[in-house]
């Protein structure tokens, strides 16, 4: 019998209505006005058309960094126009040192963190939690993404790093355009963002959340049109001003995106000799947007040949590593479908669809319906996968989601997830639950969820998982802590729960300290934290007590010191950490020292990494993970990553290493050549991935991909012949056709 531990999350759920009146303190938000234009401006990066003079001026930018509230060191002006088809934004980024602009990489979605940049935030539903982000750099790149829950659950500029729970999804690609130019007075940008790319409540007069931020990288300065407190960032949607004075057209649009693909593959693993296959295929995605802002996405014979490969990692734990979702179909509105604790216990993790034991599983087709109805955010996803004999039966994945966003970062939601073997519907797993967030004032938030599962053919009790967390984030202090528990019988077949049944608790306290008389030094962050995973009966499986200080310099350089870690690993069964090295059951307490660092990452040559030295189980470990970054002008970037660890325990000694070389050459912001070469001696493999992309709109275009996988071990070591294992060459072309508005 299921017994929901309501008392664990009841305070959060009961307190949600209180947040309606718990508004952020401060005066009225800044207001921008958009002006109608009878003739659309030419988007060429030179905003000289007379139409721009009719639009009200947005200026008065203030710093978030380095000095909160101080006037920007350089002048920025922004104007907004619109017509029946699109919104247009022009920006003048004046700079007294235009020769010192950090231009960055010329490639779509290249990370703008360490370059000069301009970013637009559009909260089209005015819910103060979710938004679209459009950005560019002096190189004229298109950089876009979706902000969910004000970025909670994800890291700045990470590529959906925490699965569907990530707070910023840079892999979302919209249909829009931007152009930039430079001269002796600074740089300039013009954006054209079609209304068909955005999602909003309906036709007619609009009031959207709106903010603009500029990065002046040589000063490591970030300025905002609508001020944002120093402890937050561009994802702080609730601090945005508002954009008014314009009408948006009715929706009712459709896009169809077919693809054709040809591939040749040689598999070297069959004992009878290499197996050569050639194939041609096709598929299609379609998107329909209704006048009521609901969006229906359909996919048939889905293929992801153009998706970049994963960065490999050295794994010295007994648990699976997390790899983020990168496939385009699953990324739009991915945050809507998040439930659980990011990276630790995600109850819907889309990488479980179409991937089994590292092998691709054909996706027959499916659809997704998302949008707003009656003030509620709705999401429905249904995907059917094919069978792979000897690996997995055909499965249907279905998700239903409803959310209500309220004032001051508060939300309440419910979710249902099912995985059904379509050859035998009695073989199924169901998960259902509720979750919520309560915001109080500027700095305090509480989160929680309560879920249960049902797996008819698997006997078990305690099919419940729940969590409650709290966080205080002010200018000077950051305090957060939480607890979650995964029951013995709880299963989420469409989720990511690497540890299975367990409980977790954490607490972290950090102080931010600034020194006004040290202009070369940005911030000191002493902190202490504790994280512990326990079995349900209280056995400590993994514990970390971390004592550290972060030193951040004005140019962005960083190091940590002393970074002492008091660790515990509890083994209830023997663990083979490396081939022939088996650690016995027991509890292992140790002390180690870690040192993380990076130089100025905006420089043409930079380095970043981490060194770890200290006790490890019943022995000793030392090693590092270091990356050397190179940027040659704005067209060529490269990185050399080397991770190496030497482990010496009572049961044996071993070393493990991982080498990765990443390079990209951008012919234009939409034409690029990328490569990723990786050698991993933990798996004795060498892999290569080379991609040529010639992009059109919304991530469509021509893709040419070559993959190579080689075994570097002898047959006696791995049971596989030394040499090539698999080679594949793929050409894929995809194009988007639009209909309606």
Secondary structure, DSSP 8 states (H G I E B T S, - for coil): -----HHHHHHHHHHGGGGGG----SS---EEE-EE-SS----SS----GGGGGS--B---EEEESSTT-B-SS-EEEEEEE-SSEEEEEEEEE-TTGGG------STT---TTS-EEEEEEETT--SS-EEEEEE-TT---EEEEEEEEETTS-TT-BSTTGGG-EEETT---SEEEEEEEETTEEEEEEEEEGGGS--S-SEEEEEEEEEEEEEGGGTEEEESS---TTS-TT-GGG-EEEEEEEE----EEEEEEEEEEEEEEE--STT--EEEEEEEEEEEEEEE-TTS-EEEEEEEE--TTS---------SSS--------GGGTTTGGGG--EETTTEES--GGGSSEETTEE--EEEEEEEEEEETTEEEEEEEEEE--BTTTB--EEEEEEEEEEE-STT-EEEEEEEEEEETT-TTSEEEEEEEEEEEEETTTEEEEEEEEEEE-TTS--S--EEEEEEEEEE-SSEEEEEEEEEE-TT---TTSB-TT-SEEEEEEEEEE-B--TT-TTEEEEEEEEEEEEEE-TTS-EEEEEEEEEEEEEETTS-EEE---EEEEEEEESS-EEEETTEEE-SEEEEEEEEEEEEE--TTSSEEEEEEEEEEEETTEEEEEEEEEEEEEETTTEEEEEEEEEEEEEETTEEEEEEEEEEEEEEEEETTEEEEEEEEEETTTTEEEEEEEEEEE-STT-EEEEEEEEEEE-S-HHHHSS-SEEEEEEEEEEEEEEEEEE-
